[in-house]
Amino acid sequence: MRKAIGAVLLLGIGAGLARGAEPSEAVTIRPIRPDRQLERLIALFRGARSSDPASALAAWKRATGGTRGLGKPLEAAIAALNPEMITEFRTLDGAELGLGLDPGDGHVRWYATVPRDDGTVAAMATALTLTGGGSDPPWNGVTIDRLGPPGSAVVARVPGVLVVAGSRDELPVALARARAGVDDRPPVETGWWLRLDPLALAASGPVCRRRLVEVPRASGCQGAEAVAGLEGETLTIAISARFAAAAPGAATTIDPAWLEWLPASGTVASASVALDAGARAWDAAFVLADRVERADPARDRIAPLRTRLNLLATAAGVRPEVDLWPKLRGLSGSILVDPSGDVAGALLVLHAADPPAADRIATRVLPRLVASYLKGQEPADPADGVQRLARLSGRPLEVTRREATVLIGWGESALAAGLGAKARPERSAAATLRAFWSPTPPRRAGAFWPSRLRALAPPDSPLAQALADAPPILWSGRDDVAGSHDTLSWTGLRGLVRRFLERIPLADAPED
């Protein structure tokens, strides 16, 4: 069993991922009392066909005759999730995984420290050293072993702490961290704690990574923390971020009535966000967009996005600085799927300041933009208040207005789904999205139904059938002077586990 937990740790952090200069801790991850998390995970199997994940995997393998598998790393991790491992998971309490990006080429650098190793991880490291690794020259009197061929991860031991690093060059910082000890233990009873330092993120490597790194930097984020953990049958992830300045319109909240337009059936994801209509908020949004776009060196001299949008709009006879940005109070939307799990359309709801503003957006701003820049435009007089604007990727693009609300539908039934949800509350996702709100609405909220997305759960598969009756993953977020606070929550996991195990082949354990 000691080898199993060592294998899980070493497989999880990988071998030979990094090379190069001294690492900076852009991301720090720590398990806090992971033994309690394992206890709670196993408790989800109470009353199910198997008592824990490891026994479920073994029973499935027996039932399928070993002809099907999940891959050795994943199966090794699942095999470690059993009651006998609870005590051994306790040795990982306070362990630390540090991740960074090399400023030169953007490759991942990492190290891990295990301050309470009882010999489990050390034994696994020794086994890897003997089978494919070797010894490296000592560093400042510290013995260093290599876990594979030259260029692989290395391991070092100092009194009371085992240190693993992606390469020899990362050991100095890792050893210093290990000797100093963890003096900033997060105030979390149990769970997985993550800290992000945006200033330590290297803006190098592929363009998509450069842009992703630029998002927290350009927004003024000075740091973020997240805690994930099981409590009962609910998985919760709480994320808090600190910013150099309070977000514009931090006190702005969603109008609960906005959610009434979002359909419940056939929706894979829905969200709503309240906007600050002030000039400062829009200025900050466009500055952020420009910095993210210019993270691509090939576009560092491009004109500001706002300028380009205004020029295009002016050519179409539209004034977004007058007719659009200052008139928006919020956005809501849903992504729709068909019974097979493929995307069937989308609904975007614009919440305007008043009916005249909404009427101008629906009858002048959007039709003119579409007529100027989308091929296949279909001008026509609105029927029943619904105007067909164009066909986009073979699907109709339609718009309509109801009081201060503008609805834009893409797909054969998207607009009808939104109008039907408003007319018949039982068809709306509003009650679901509001289920865990406090008396004060949040600034942003959303829901995601995993069972309805074909890429995650193919229709009629055991996983899709088990997920069908599961509640969605809910998200809500608020802003205040201290920063932003977002929570994702998924409940009903005990029922999900039971239903899934009922739908897969499981063989009885062999008799002794």
C-alpha positions in Angstrom: 0.0 0.0 0.0 2.9 2.4 0.7 4.1 1.8 -2.9 0.6 2.7 -4.2 0.5 6.1 -2.5 4.0 6.8 -3.6 3.1 5.9 -7.2 0.0 8.2 -7.1 2.1 11.2 -5.9 4.9 10.6 -8.4 2.5 10.0 -11.3 0.5 13.0 -10.4 3.5 15.4 -10.6 5.1 13.6 -13.5 8.7 13.0 -14.3 11.0 15.1 -16.5 8.5 17.9 -17.1 11.0 20.7 -16.5 14.4 21.9 -17.1 16.3 25.2 -16.8 16.5 28.2 -14.5 15.5 28.8 -10.9 11.7 28.3 -10.6 9.2 30.8 -9.5 6.0 29.6 -7.8 3.3 30.8 -10.1 1.0 28.1 -8.7 1.2 26.4 -5.3 -1.0 23.5 -4.4 -1.3 21.8 -1.0 -3.5 19.0 0.3 -4.9 19.7 3.7 -5.8 16.6 5.7 -6.3 14.6 2.5 -7.2 11.6 4.6 -10.5 13.2 5.6 -11.2 13.9 1.9 -10.7 10.2 1.2 -13.0 9.3 4.0 -15.7 11.6 2.5 -15.1 10.2 -1.0 -15.5 6.6 0.3 -18.7 7.7 2.2 -20.3 8.5 -1.2 -20.2 4.8 -1.9 -22.3 3.9 1.1 -25.3 1.8 0.0 -23.9 1.4 -3.5 -22.9 -1.9 -5.2 -19.2 -1.3 -4.3 -17.9 0.1 -1.0 -15.2 2.3 -2.5 -13.6 3.4 -5.8 -10.8 0.7 -5.7 -13.2 -2.2 -5.2 -15.5 -0.8 -7.9 -12.6 -0.7 -10.3 -11.6 -4.3 -9.4 -15.1 -5.6 -9.8 -15.5 -3.9 -13.2 -12.2 -5.3 -14.4 -13.3 -8.8 -13.4 -16.7 -8.4 -15.0 -15.1 -7.3 -18.3 -12.4 -10.0 -18.2 -9.6 -7.4 -18.1 -10.3 -6.6 -21.8 -11.1 -3.0 -21.0 -9.0 -0.5 -19.1 -8.7 3.2 -18.1 -4.9 3.5 -18.5 -2.3 2.6 -16.0 -1.9 6.1 -14.3 -5.7 6.5 -13.8 -6.1 2.9 -12.6 -3.2 3.3 -10.2 -4.8 6.5 -8.8 -8.2 4.8 -8.4 -6.7 1.7 -6.8 -5.3 3.9 -4.0 -8.7 5.2 -3.1 -9.7 2.6 -0.5 -10.1 2.5 3.3 -6.7 1.0 3.9 -5.1 4.1 2.4 -6.7 6.6 4.7 -3.9 6.5 7.3 -1.3 6.8 4.6 -3.0 9.7 2.9 -2.4 11.5 6.2 1.4 11.6 5.4 0.6 14.0 2.5 -0.9 16.6 4.9 1.0 19.8 4.2 2.8 18.6 1.2 3.4 21.2 -1.4 3.6 21.3 -5.2 5.1 24.4 -6.8 4.6 25.1 -10.5 6.1 27.8 -12.7 6.7 28.8 -16.3 10.2 29.3 -17.6 10.6 32.9 -18.8 12.7 31.8 -21.7 10.5 29.3 -23.5 7.5 29.0 -21.2 8.0 25.3 -20.3 6.6 24.0 -17.0 8.9 23.8 -14.0 7.9 22.2 -10.8 8.9 20.8 -7.4 7.2 19.0 -4.6 8.0 18.8 -0.9 6.6 16.1 1.5 7.3 17.2 5.1 5.6 14.3 6.8 6.7 11.4 4.7 6.9 8.2 6.7 9.0 6.4 4.1 6.2 5.7 1.6 7.3 8.3 -1.0 10.9 7.8 -0.2 10.6 4.0 -0.9 8.9 4.7 -4.2 11.7 7.2 -5.2 14.3 4.6 -4.3 12.6 2.0 -6.4 12.6 4.3 -9.4 16.2 5.3 -8.9 17.3 1.6 -8.8 15.2 0.6 -11.8 15.9 3.4 -14.3 17.6 6.3 -12.6 20.9 6.8 -10.9 22.9 9.1 -8.6 23.7 12.7 -9.3 26.6 14.7 -7.7 25.6 16.1 -4.3 24.6 19.7 -3.9 25.9 21.5 -0.8 26.3 18.2 0.9 22.8 17.0 0.0 22.5 13.6 -1.7 20.7 13.8 -5.0 19.2 10.8 -6.9 17.7 10.8 -10.4 14.4 9.1 -11.0 15.1 8.2 -14.6 17.6 8.8 -17.4 19.6 12.1 -17.6 17.2 15.0 -17.7 14.6 13.3 -15.5 13.2 14.5 -12.2 15.5 14.3 -9.1 14.9 13.6 -5.5 16.7 14.9 -2.4 16.3 14.3 1.3 16.9 16.8 4.1 16.0 16.1 7.8 12.2 15.4 8.0 11.4 16.4 4.4 11.6 14.7 1.0 12.0 16.9 -2.0 11.2 16.0 -5.7 12.0 18.5 -8.5 11.6 18.5 -12.3 15.4 19.0 -12.7 18.5 19.6 -10.7 18.3 23.4 -11.4 15.0 23.6 -9.5 16.4 22.0 -6.3 17.9 25.0 -4.6 14.6 26.8 -4.3 12.8 23.6 -3.4 15.3 22.7 -0.7 15.2 26.2 0.7 11.4 26.0 0.9 11.6 22.6 2.6 14.1 23.8 5.2 12.1 26.9 5.9 8.9 24.9 6.5 5.4 25.8 5.6 4.6 28.9 7.7 1.5 30.0 5.9 -0.8 27.0 6.3 -4.2 28.1 4.9 -7.1 28.2 7.4 -8.8 25.2 5.9 -9.9 22.2 7.8 -9.6 19.8 4.9 -9.4 20.1 1.1 -7.1 21.0 -1.7 -5.7 24.5 -1.5 -4.3 26.4 -4.5 -2.6 29.8 -4.7 -1.9 31.8 -7.9 0.7 34.5 -8.2 0.0 36.3 -11.5 3.3 38.3 -11.3 5.3 35.0 -11.4 3.6 33.8 -14.6 6.0 34.0 -17.5 4.4 35.5 -20.6 6.2 33.2 -23.1 5.5 30.1 -25.1 2.5 29.6 -27.4 0.3 32.5 -28.2 -2.8 30.9 -26.5 -0.7 30.6 -23.3 0.6 34.2 -23.5 -3.0 35.4 -23.8 -4.2 33.3 -20.9 -1.3 34.6 -18.7 -2.1 38.2 -19.7 -5.7 38.0 -18.4 -5.0 38.1 -14.7 -2.1 40.6 -15.2 -4.1 43.0 -17.3 -7.0 42.9 -14.9 -4.8 44.0 -12.0 -5.1 40.7 -10.2 -2.5 40.5 -7.4 -3.2 37.0 -6.3 -5.9 34.3 -6.1 -6.6 31.4 -3.8 -8.9 28.4 -4.3 -10.1 25.7 -2.0 -11.8 22.5 -3.3 -13.2 19.9 -1.1 -16.0 17.4 -0.4 -18.5 18.1 2.4 -21.2 15.4 2.7 -22.3 14.7 -0.9 -21.4 18.2 -2.2 -18.2 19.2 -4.0 -17.4 22.9 -3.6 -14.7 25.1 -5.1 -14.3 28.5 -3.6 -12.2 31.1 -5.4 -11.1 34.5 -4.1 -9.0 37.0 -6.0 -7.4 40.3 -4.9 -7.0 43.2 -7.3 -5.0 46.4 -7.3 -8.3 48.4 -7.4 -11.9 47.6 -6.6 -13.8 46.5 -9.7 -16.1 49.1 -11.2 -19.7 48.5 -10.1 -18.7 46.0 -7.5 -22.1 46.4 -5.8 -24.0 45.7 -9.1 -26.2 42.6 -8.8 -28.3 40.4 -11.1 -32.0 41.2 -11.4 -33.6 37.7 -10.6 -36.2 38.4 -13.3 -33.4 38.2 -15.9 -33.1 34.4 -15.4 -36.7 33.8 -16.3 -35.8 34.0 -20.0 -33.3 31.1 -19.8 -34.9 27.7 -20.7 -34.3 24.6 -18.5 -34.9 21.9 -21.1 -32.3 21.2 -23.7 -29.8 23.6 -22.2 -26.2 22.5 -21.5 -25.1 25.8 -19.9 -26.7 29.1 -18.8 -25.2 32.2 -17.3 -26.1 35.8 -16.3 -23.9 38.7 -15.4 -24.7 42.3 -14.3 -22.8 45.0 -16.0 -21.6 48.4 -14.8 -22.8 50.9 -17.5 -20.3 53.5 -16.4 -17.5 54.7 -18.7 -14.8 53.6 -16.3 -16.0 50.0 -16.5 -16.1 49.9 -20.3 -12.7 51.6 -20.5 -11.2 48.9 -18.3 -12.9 46.1 -20.3 -11.4 47.4 -23.6 -8.0 47.9 -22.1 -8.0 44.3 -20.9 -9.1 43.1 -24.3 -6.3 45.0 -26.0 -3.6 43.7 -23.7 -4.8 40.1 -24.2 -4.8 40.5 -28.0 -1.4 42.1 -28.0 0.1 39.3 -26.1 0.6 37.9 -29.6 3.8 39.7 -30.7 2.5 39.7 -34.3 -0.4 42.0 -33.1 1.4 44.3 -30.7 1.0 47.3 -33.1 -2.6 46.7 -34.0 -5.1 49.6 -33.4 -7.2 49.4 -30.2 -10.2 47.1 -30.4 -12.5 49.9 -29.4 -11.4 52.1 -32.3 -11.8 49.2 -34.8 -15.2 48.4 -33.5 -16.4 52.0 -33.7 -15.1 52.4 -37.3 -16.9 49.2 -38.4 -20.1 50.3 -36.6 -20.0 53.8 -38.0 -19.7 52.4 -41.5 -23.0 50.5 -40.7 -24.7 53.6 -39.4 -24.4 52.5 -35.7 -23.1 54.4 -32.7 -22.1 51.8 -30.1 -20.8 54.5 -27.7 -24.2 56.0 -27.6 -26.7 53.3 -28.5 -25.2 50.2 -27.0 -22.5 50.2 -24.3 -24.1 52.8 -21.9 -27.5 51.2 -22.4 -26.6 47.7 -21.3 -27.3 46.6 -17.7 -26.7 42.9 -18.0 -26.2 39.9 -20.2 -27.7 36.4 -20.0 -27.5 33.4 -22.3 -27.8 29.7 -22.8 -26.2 27.1 -25.0 -28.8 24.7 -26.4 -28.2 21.0 -27.4 -30.3 18.5 -29.2 -31.2 15.0 -27.8 -27.9 13.6 -29.1 -25.9 16.1 -27.2 -24.7 18.2 -30.2 -25.0 22.0 -30.0 -28.3 23.1 -31.6 -28.2 26.8 -31.0 -27.7 29.6 -28.5 -29.8 32.3 -26.8 -28.3 35.7 -25.9 -30.4 38.1 -23.8 -29.5 41.8 -23.6 -30.9 43.6 -20.5 -31.2 47.3 -21.5 -31.7 50.4 -19.4 -35.3 51.0 -20.6 -37.7 50.0 -23.4 -36.7 52.8 -25.8 -33.0 51.7 -25.5 -34.0 48.0 -26.1 -36.1 49.0 -29.1 -33.2 50.9 -30.7 -30.9 48.0 -30.2 -33.4 45.4 -31.6 -34.7 47.5 -34.6 -31.6 49.6 -35.6 -28.3 48.5 -34.0 -28.4 44.8 -34.6 -30.1 44.8 -38.0 -27.7 47.3 -39.4 -24.7 45.5 -38.1 -25.9 42.2 -39.5 -26.9 43.7 -42.9 -23.4 45.2 -43.2 -21.2 42.4 -42.1 -23.0 39.1 -42.2 -23.6 37.4 -45.6 -27.0 35.9 -46.3 -28.9 38.7 -44.5 -32.6 38.3 -44.9 -34.4 41.7 -44.5 -38.0 41.3 -43.7 -40.7 43.0 -41.6 -40.9 41.5 -38.1 -43.6 38.9 -37.7 -45.1 38.7 -34.2 -42.2 40.9 -33.1 -39.6 38.5 -34.3 -37.2 39.5 -37.1 -35.1 37.1 -39.1 -31.7 38.8 -39.5 -29.6 36.2 -41.4 -28.6 32.6 -41.6 -25.4 31.9 -39.8 -23.6 28.5 -40.3 -26.9 27.3 -41.8 -29.0 28.3 -38.8 -31.4 31.3 -38.5 -30.3 34.3 -36.5 -33.3 36.1 -35.1 -34.1 39.0 -32.7 -37.0 40.3 -30.8 -37.8 42.7 -28.0 -40.0 42.4 -24.9 -40.1 45.7 -22.9 -36.4 46.4 -21.9 -35.2 43.0 -23.0 -33.6 42.1 -26.3 -33.5 38.4 -27.2 -31.1 37.1 -29.9 -31.6 33.5 -31.0 -29.3 31.4 -33.1 -30.9 28.1 -34.1 -34.3 26.8 -35.2 -35.9 27.0 -31.8 -33.6 29.1 -29.7 -35.7 32.2 -29.6 -38.9 30.2 -29.0 -37.3 28.4 -26.1 -36.5 31.7 -24.4 -39.9 33.2 -25.0 -41.5 29.9 -23.8 -39.4 29.9 -20.6 -40.6 33.4 -19.8 -44.3 32.6 -20.5 -44.2 29.4 -18.5 -42.1 29.5 -15.3 -41.9 25.7 -15.1 -39.8 25.8 -18.3 -37.4 28.3 -17.0 -34.0 27.5 -15.3 -34.5 30.5 -13.0 -35.4 28.5 -9.9 -32.4 26.2 -10.4 -29.9 29.0 -10.8 -31.3 30.8 -7.7 -31.3 27.6 -5.5 -28.2 28.5 -3.4 -28.3 32.3 -3.5 -28.2 34.3 -0.3 -31.0 36.9 0.1 -28.8 39.3 -1.9 -28.4 38.3 -5.6 -24.8 37.8 -6.9 -23.2 39.8 -9.7 -22.8 36.7 -11.8 -24.3 33.2 -11.8 -24.6 30.2 -14.0 -25.3 26.5 -14.3 -23.8 23.6 -16.3 -25.5 20.2 -17.0 -22.7 17.7 -17.7 -25.1 14.9 -18.8 -26.2 17.0 -21.8 -22.8 17.5 -23.4 -22.0 14.7 -25.8 -18.2 15.2 -25.5 -18.4 14.4 -21.7 -21.1 11.8 -21.6 -22.2 10.1 -24.9 -26.0 9.7 -25.0 -27.2 6.4 -23.4 -23.8 5.7 -21.9 -23.8 4.6 -18.2 -22.3 7.9 -17.2 -24.9 9.9 -19.2 -27.8 7.9 -17.6 -26.4 8.4 -14.2 -25.9 12.1 -14.7 -29.4 12.6 -16.1 -31.0 12.9 -12.7 -28.0 14.8 -11.1 -28.4 18.5 -10.3 -26.3 20.9 -12.4 -23.0 22.4 -11.4 -23.9 25.8 -10.0 -21.7 29.0 -10.1 -22.2 32.4 -8.5 -19.9 35.3 -7.9 -19.7 38.6 -6.1 -17.3 41.6 -6.0 -16.4 43.9 -3.1 -13.6 46.3 -2.2 -11.4 43.3 -1.3 -11.7 41.6 -4.6 -13.9 38.9 -6.2 -15.4 35.8 -4.7 -16.8 32.9 -6.8 -18.2 29.5 -5.8 -18.8 26.4 -7.8 -21.0 23.7 -6.2 -22.1 20.3 -7.3 -24.4 18.3 -5.0 -26.2 15.0 -5.1 -22.9 13.0 -5.7 -23.9 10.0 -3.5 -26.9 9.4 -5.8 -24.7 9.9 -8.8 -22.3 7.2 -7.6 -25.1 4.8 -6.9 -26.8 5.2 -10.2 -23.5 4.9 -12.1 -22.5 1.7 -10.4 -26.0 0.2 -11.1 -25.4 0.7 -14.8 -21.9 -0.8 -15.3 -21.0 -4.5 -15.1 -19.6 -5.5 -11.7 -18.5 -9.0 -10.7 -18.6 -10.3 -7.2 -15.4 -10.5 -5.3 -13.7 -13.9 -5.5 -14.1 -16.1 -2.4 -11.1 -16.7 -0.2 
